Amino acid sequence: MRLHDLKPAPGSVRKPKRIGRGPGSGHGKTSCKGQKGQKSRSGGGVAPWFEGGQTPIHRRLPKRGFKCPSSKDYAIVNLETLERKFVSGDVVTPEILREKGLVKKIGHGVKILARGELTKVLTVKAHIFSRQALEKIEAAGGRAEVLKS
């Protein structure tokens, strides 16, 4: 097969509509644009967001809130979840948390929080830990490893 052998699928290519080529074409005189008015002029028409002159929606609605550009969006997992979903001796990583459906998207990383009790010995690898979560993991005999973002 060579470039000159390539052809579009049959019926997928149509000839362009030739407008403004006389009355015999059926698309002559006003070129399918009707009579007069803004939409019949060259370059005419209104923007998709134009609302006929009334105050547009983006000016009617108030501005709300503030989004800090430097804030980090961590996926949060509590110790009670790790207690329920893992057995003693497991290694917990962000990828495993995603596979098990405990985290939807990792974003800037995974943060482990201290809600609940932990009795199993786990090696937990995450991007950030709360102080109490670190204490509870180590008290249960496990290890907490901080991953680089």
N, C-alpha and C positions, 0 to 999 in steps of 0.2 A: 504494500500500500504506500502510495506517495501522496504528497500534498495535492497534486492535480486530480487525484482520484476521489478526494473528499467531496461529498455533496450533502446538502441538508436533507432531512427526512421529507418524503413526499407530502405535500400539503402544508408544510410548516412555514413556507415563505410565500408571501403574497405581494403583488405589485402595489406600490403606494397609491393612495387616492390622489389623483391629480385635480386639484381644485382651481377654479378661476380660468378654465380653458374653453370658455364658450358655452352657449345654451345647449348644444347637442350632448355635452357630457353629463348634463344633469347637475353639475356642480359649478355652474358659471355665475356670472353677474355678482352676487353677494358672497360667493365662495362659502356657502353653507353657514354663514354667520347671521342670517336674518337681516332685518332692517335696522339701521342706525343704532345708537346706544354705545355705552362704554365697552361692552364685550365684542362689538364689531370693529372697533378701532385697532390700528396697529399698536401692538404692545399693550392692548387693553385688557381689562379683567381686574378682579379684586383679589387680594391675598386671601389664602384659606382662613386666616384668623379674623378677617374683617367682618364686623357685625352690623353693617348697614349704617354706621354712624353713631350708634349708641356706645356708651362707654364700654370698652372691651373688658372681658372677664379678668385679664391680668391686672387691670387697674381698679376693678371693683373689689377684688378680694384683698384683705389686709396682709401685710407681711408678718410672718410668725416665726419666732424661735431663732436659734443660732446653732450652727454646726461647726464645732472647733476643728480646723483643718489638721491639727497635730494629734488628735485623739486616736487611740488604737482600738480596734474592734476585735476583741478576743472571744473565741468560742468557750463557753463556761461549762465545766463539768464538776459536779459535787462528789465528795467521797462516798456518800450513800449510793450513788449510781455505780461507782467502781465496786463497792461491796456486793451489790446485787448481780452485776454482769460478769465478774471475773472470778476465777478460782485462785487459790493460794499458789504462788510461784510464777504467775503470769507476768509478762512484760507488757505494759500499757503504753502505746505510742499514739500520736494524733491520727496516723493512718488506720490503726486498728479501731480507734473510736469512730472514725468515719464509716468503716466497713460494717460495724455493728449498729450503725444508725443513731449513735449517741450524740453525734455532732453533724450538723448539716453542711456547713462550710467553715473551713479553718480560718480564713481571713488573715489577720496578723499573727495568729497562733492560738494555742489552747491554754486556758487558765484553769487551774485546779483550786476549788474552794472547799472549805472545811465543813459544810453542812453534813450531818450524819456521823456515824461511827465507822471505823475501819478496823476489822479484826484479822484480815488476811494479809499475808506477806506478799507485797506487790512491788515491782520495779516500775515506777511511773516516770515517763519521759514527757515533759511538757515545756512550753515556752516561759510560763510564769506560774508561781505558786503563792497562795496566801501564806502568811506566817503560821497560822494555826493548822493549815493543811499539811505543811512541812512537818510540824511537830507530831501530828497524828499518824502520818505515814511512817515516820521513824520510830515512834512509840510502838507501832504494830510490828516492827522488825523489817520494814521494807526500805526501799531506797528511792529518793527523788532526784532525777537528773534534769538539769535545766538545758533546754535546746536553744540554739542561736536562732534568732528571727530571720 
